[in-house]
Amino acid sequence: MRDIVSGVSEAEPAVAVLDRALAEAETTGRPLRAATVWTVPQTVGEMYGSGYAGTFLSGDDLGQVAAEQAADLLDKALHARPSERPVTATSEAHQGDPGQQLVRMSLGSGLVVVGARSHGALVSALLGSATGYVLHHSECPVMVVPEGATPGPFRRVVVGIDGGTSSHSALRWGADAAARHSCPLLVVHATHVVAAPGGEDRSPDDARTARTRLALDVSSVLPSRGGVVTSEVIEGPAARVLLETAGADDLLVVGSRGRGGFVDLVLGSVATACAMHCRGPVVVVRAGEERLVEGSAAPGRSSSGAEGVSR
């Protein structure tokens, strides 16, 4: 069974991130691994201008502190969350670069859940370098939980679809999430026509054609889908439409293109904007990365100390 990986630290909204990760663990029956990553400080010796010679911990001590921190954060999240279904949850600590370690852990995992800081002008300033790296390179879908995200059940799952293979993967992931969380599924297709000077407005037939194509797309991807499914065609740039449609209590799911050297080539401009600015959690899914898992909840609800300190 593919596990769920949650990257946490005291610098992130750890309890909120873990709460969302625990919700995914509960509804899928997958085990949760709450991981913190530590590095050895490069500054040693007396702190300049402080008149204080700091006591620096050894690598073993730093690893133990990180392991205790991860266990404490998981304990807080477990106690803050009402027990609905049994969850197997463990904590662990690893040494190295946080982004690289989480990407390594994404191999064979079903989902990586990470936090994002408040809005900023740069992707690295908003998402944090680790979260940005994970979004670029993860081998499985990634959920980004923004700072201040609304806790509790999702009101609905909103999926952006453009007819591409990655959006079809996002639709399958979103439909499974809506079923697991017992909430409606809203499928959104944004149409944006930039009219030439003096050009004619879009005709009603064009809008009808877009709705027909969206309905056919949804039915072909989800031929036997039950539950509440609504589809909408909304005029406007895709990123703006999705950000305005998905509220703080919704889960937004978007597809993304393959990996590359630049943000827009890795995530695509729409996925990038959604990960940066959405008010609620966002899941980014690449083509073929759905990794849907059906299964009953794993037995036992536990929190351990470090499952292993990697060095």
C-alpha positions, 0 to 999 in steps of 0.5 A: 500500500502506498504511503502518504508523506508529510513534510513538517517543521516548526517554520511551517504551519505543521499542525495544519499540514499534518491535519490534511495529511491525516485526513488523506490517511483516514480516507485512503487507509494508507499509513502516514509518515511525518518527516522532518529534515535537519542539516548541520549549521555551517556557522560555528564558534563564537557568535559575532558581536554577541559576546556569547560562545554558543554550544553547538550540538553534534550531528547525533544530537541534532538528529535526536532533536529533529526526531523529537520535534517530528514526534511532538508535531505529530502528537499535537496534530493527532490530539487536535484532530478528532478520531474518526477512523484508525490511522497508522502514523509515524514520525521520522527525521532525516539529514540533508536537503529538505526538498531532496529528501522529500522527493526521495520519499515520494518514490513509491508514495501516493501523496506528498503533503507540504506547507506554504507560507504567506503570499510573496512576489517570488515562488521561493519566497511564497512556497519555500525552497523545499516546497518549490523543489518538491513541486518540481520533482516529486514522483507522486501528486503533491498537496500544498497547504497554504498558511491559514487554510481552513480546517475541517471537511472540504465543502467540495473538490474543484478540478480544473480541466483543459482536455489534456492528459494531465488534466484527465489524471487530475480529474480521476484523482479529484473524483476519487478525493470527492468520493472519499471525502463525501463531497460534491465534485465541480469540474471547471473548464476556463475559456479565454478568447483574446479578441482582435481589435474590431473583432466580434464577440464570442458567439453563443454557439462557441459557449455551447460547443465548449460545454458539450466538449466538457461534458463528453470529456468528463463522461469519457474520463469518469464513465461510471462516476456516481455522486454529485458532479457539476461541470461549468465552462467559465470565461476568463484566464484559467488561473484566475478562474480556478483561483476565484472558483475554489474557496478556502474550504475547497480542495483544488486539483490541477494537472501539470506538465512534465519536469523541466528546468524552469518553473513554467516548464515544470508546473505550467503557469496555471499550476504555478499560480494555483500553488502560489495563491490559492486560499485552500489546499491544492493538489498538483497531479502530473499525467499518470500520477493518480495512484488511486488506492482503494482500501480499508483504514489501516489498524491502529492510531499511533504516534511514534518517535523517530522511525529512523534518523537517516545520516 
